[in-house]
C-alpha cells in the first residue's frame, strides 16, 4: 500500500521516506512511558493508508488524505472527546482496532 500511495502522490519525499524520518526522530526520544509505534498489518493497510491519526489522551489529530494530495496539503482535524459516540470516538475506535492488529516497530527491529 505504501508503494501505491507513493505512485499516487508522485513526490520526492515519499511515504516510506517520511515513515523512516519519523521513526528516526522518535528513536531519539528513547522509550518514554506511553510512546508506542506500530506498523499496520498487511491485511489492514487498505483500511487506513489514506488516513493519519495521532491520539493524545482526549485529543486526536486526524488527516484524511485527499485524492492525489500529500498529507500536508490535506485538512488536519483537531478532535476532542466530548462524550461517547462522537467523531473523536469513531476515529479512536477505528485506530484502536487497527492498532490491536498491528506489529510493534521495536519488536520488528528486534528491540522489543
C-alpha positions in Angstrom: 0.0 0.0 0.0 2.9 2.4 0.7 4.1 2.0 -2.9 0.6 2.6 -4.2 0.3 5.8 -2.2 3.8 6.9 -3.4 2.7 6.4 -7.0 -0.5 8.5 -6.4 1.4 11.3 -4.6 4.4 11.2 -7.0 6.6 13.5 -4.8 10.3 13.3 -3.9 9.6 13.0 -0.2 7.8 9.6 -0.4 5.6 7.9 2.2 8.3 5.4 3.0 10.9 8.2 3.4 8.5 10.1 5.7 7.9 7.0 7.8 11.7 6.4 8.1 12.3 10.0 9.1 9.5 9.9 11.7 10.8 6.7 13.2 14.4 8.1 13.4 13.1 11.2 15.3 11.0 9.0 17.6 14.0 6.7 18.2 16.0 9.7 19.5 13.4 10.0 22.3 14.3 6.6 23.6 11.5 4.8 25.3 9.5 7.3 27.3 6.3 5.9 29.0 3.3 6.0 26.8 5.1 6.4 23.4 4.3 3.5 21.2 4.8 3.0 17.4 3.3 0.2 15.3 3.2 -0.9 11.7 -0.2 -1.9 10.3 -0.8 -5.5 9.4 -0.6 -6.1 5.7 -4.3 -7.1 5.6 -5.3 -3.7 7.2 -3.2 -1.4 5.0 -6.2 -0.7 2.7 -8.2 0.4 5.8 -6.1 3.4 6.7 -3.4 4.2 4.2 -5.2 7.4 3.4 -5.7 8.5 7.0 -3.3 9.6 9.7 -4.5 9.6 13.3 -2.3 10.9 16.2 -4.0 10.4 19.5 -3.1 12.1 22.8 -5.5 11.1 25.6 -8.7 13.0 24.9 -7.4 14.8 21.8 -6.7 13.5 18.3 -5.2 15.0 15.2 -6.7 13.4 12.1 -5.7 13.9 8.5 -7.9 12.4 5.8 -5.5 12.3 2.9 -7.4 13.7 -0.1 -7.0 12.1 -3.6 -3.7 12.9 -5.2 -2.6 15.1 -2.4 0.1 14.6 0.2 -0.9 14.8 3.9 0.3 18.3 4.4 -1.9 19.5 1.6 -5.0 17.8 3.1 -7.1 19.1 6.0 -6.0 18.5 9.6 -8.8 17.9 12.1 -8.2 18.5 15.8 -10.8 16.4 17.6 -11.6 16.5 21.3 -13.5 13.9 23.2 -16.9 15.5 24.1 -18.7 12.3 25.1 -19.5 8.9 23.8 -20.3 8.2 20.2 -19.0 11.4 18.7 -16.5 12.0 15.9 -13.5 11.6 18.3 -14.9 8.2 19.5 -15.3 7.0 15.9 -11.8 7.8 14.9 -10.4 6.4 18.1 -12.3 3.1 17.8 -11.1 2.8 14.2 -7.5 3.5 15.1 -7.6 1.2 18.2 -9.0 -1.7 16.1 -6.1 -1.3 13.6 -3.6 -0.8 16.4 -4.5 -4.1 18.0 -3.8 -6.0 14.8 -0.5 -4.1 14.1 3.0 -5.0 14.9 5.3 -3.2 17.3 8.0 -1.3 15.4 10.5 -2.1 18.2 9.7 -5.8 18.1 10.2 -5.8 14.3 13.5 -4.1 14.8 14.5 -6.8 17.3 14.4 -4.2 20.2 11.2 -5.4 21.9 
